Amino acid sequence: MANKGAAILECEDVTVEFDGFKAVQGMNLQLQKGELRFLIGPNGAGKTTMLDVICGKVRPSAGSVTFGGKVDITRKHEHQIAELGIGRKFQAPSIFKDMTVMENLEIAMRQKRSVMATLFARMNSEDEGRLNGQLSMIGLSSKGSWRAGGLSHGEKQWLEIGMMLMQEPEVLLLDEPVAGMTDKETDKTGELLHEIARARSVVVVEHDMEFVRNFASKVTVMHEGKLLKEGSMEEVQGDDRVAEVYLGRRREEHASRSTA
Ligand SMILES: Nc1ncnc2c1ncn2[C@@H]1O[C@H](COP(=O)(O)OP(=O)(O)OP(=O)(O)O)[C@@H](O)[C@H]1O
């Protein structure tokens, strides 16, 4: 069981510049163990860039990201950060379409181990138990022998989440996991994220406000690279500045559409 209350990730004063343009400016984000956090904000707010910083894809020009209370990961490479236990899932699923669902999970499990162990290892009953447990958690128990390419869009996303979980990350970073999903798939994904957050910490960048309302306990709002507001969905929704940022955006979009 996760030790709730201890920070697993602490981003302090993070700034990211692209050719002099500050995409993120002095951003702070603290994530507890066993927490599901939603990161929202209008287009261009810097949400994805924050995930890129945490997984090591982008190096900040200032600030620190401390993992597990001690390691500053801003000086580490992406693969080192992944090995430390931070997993990133992008929008497009990267599964092996011609292999079965179970084989995909097995590959992910073996990637976690040393090359020698992987080459010569046979699956033991503990491994099989883990694979079946994972299959069940992502709701695909009846489809273990299906070709992964034949799954629905939502199922492919769950499989990829399952593959990430086989690598036992402490922190999972997800970019718009429910984009393109049916309502039913979206709800199932929300439940899955809650289940994952019982043992791990999860950060979800999301635009689907109904999904956020239904499944978020704590929300971080970014705007123009900065932290605008943090709190429960109720607190965030009741904040005038948050409303202005979202409503202002809608007004702009409406204006540009009507003048197009
Ligand atoms: N590699 C890059 N080079 C230059 N500018 C970039 C780069 N990546 C992002 N930006 C800019 O940084 C800003 C923040 O982008 P980011 O993708 O982090 O925002 P976001 O909140 O995730 O937006 P969205 O919700 O639209 O995905 C944007 O203005 C974007 O154009």
The ligand as an SDF file (V2000), in Angstrom:
LIG
                    3D

 31 33  0  0  0  0  0  0  0  0999 V2000
    9.6530   22.2660  -29.1260 N   0  0  0  0  0  0  0  0  0  0  0  0
    9.0890   23.4530  -29.0630 C   0  0  0  0  0  0  0  0  0  0  0  0
    9.6300   24.5240  -29.6630 N   0  0  0  0  0  0  0  0  0  0  0  0
    9.0580   25.7330  -29.5850 C   0  0  0  0  0  0  0  0  0  0  0  0
    7.9260   26.0130  -28.8870 N   0  0  0  0  0  0  0  0  0  0  0  0
    7.3360   24.9840  -28.2710 C   0  0  0  0  0  0  0  0  0  0  0  0
    7.8780   23.6570  -28.3010 C   0  0  0  0  0  0  0  0  0  0  0  0
    7.0570   22.8530  -27.5720 N   0  0  0  0  0  0  0  0  0  0  0  0
    6.0600   23.6240  -27.1120 C   0  0  0  0  0  0  0  0  0  0  0  0
    6.2230   24.9100  -27.5200 N   0  0  0  0  0  0  0  0  0  0  0  0
    5.3550   26.0360  -27.1940 C   0  0  0  0  0  0  0  0  0  0  0  0
    5.2750   26.0960  -25.7900 O   0  0  0  0  0  0  0  0  0  0  0  0
    3.9700   26.4560  -25.3750 C   0  0  0  0  0  0  0  0  0  0  0  0
    3.4320   25.4070  -24.4180 C   0  0  0  0  0  0  0  0  0  0  0  0
    3.1730   24.2160  -25.1590 O   0  0  0  0  0  0  0  0  0  0  0  0
    2.5630   22.9030  -24.5130 P   0  0  0  0  0  0  0  0  0  0  0  0
    2.4460   21.9100  -25.6080 O   0  0  0  0  0  0  0  0  0  0  0  0
    3.3510   22.5300  -23.3240 O   0  0  0  0  0  0  0  0  0  0  0  0
    1.1440   23.4090  -24.0570 O   0  0  0  0  0  0  0  0  0  0  0  0
   -0.1080   22.5460  -23.5890 P   0  0  0  0  0  0  0  0  0  0  0  0
   -0.6580   23.2110  -22.3870 O   0  0  0  0  0  0  0  0  0  0  0  0
    0.2620   21.1220  -23.4730 O   0  0  0  0  0  0  0  0  0  0  0  0
   -1.0840   22.7600  -24.8140 O   0  0  0  0  0  0  0  0  0  0  0  0
   -2.1270   21.7720  -25.5140 P   0  0  0  0  0  0  0  0  0  0  0  0
   -3.2070   21.5980  -24.5240 O   0  0  0  0  0  0  0  0  0  0  0  0
   -2.5540   22.5150  -26.7090 O   0  0  0  0  0  0  0  0  0  0  0  0
   -1.3830   20.5020  -25.8360 O   0  0  0  0  0  0  0  0  0  0  0  0
    3.1400   26.6220  -26.6350 C   0  0  0  0  0  0  0  0  0  0  0  0
    3.1080   27.9840  -26.9670 O   0  0  0  0  0  0  0  0  0  0  0  0
    3.9140   25.8350  -27.6620 C   0  0  0  0  0  0  0  0  0  0  0  0
    3.7270   26.3590  -28.9620 O   0  0  0  0  0  0  0  0  0  0  0  0
  1  2  1  0
  2  3  1  0
  2  7  2  0
  3  4  2  0
  4  5  1  0
  5  6  2  0
  6  7  1  0
  6 10  1  0
  7  8  1  0
  8  9  2  0
  9 10  1  0
 10 11  1  0
 11 12  1  0
 11 30  1  0
 12 13  1  0
 13 14  1  0
 13 28  1  0
 14 15  1  0
 15 16  1  0
 16 17  2  0
 16 18  1  0
 16 19  1  0
 19 20  1  0
 20 21  2  0
 20 22  1  0
 20 23  1  0
 23 24  1  0
 24 25  2  0
 24 26  1  0
 24 27  1  0
 28 29  1  0
 28 30  1  0
 30 31  1  0
M  END
$$$$
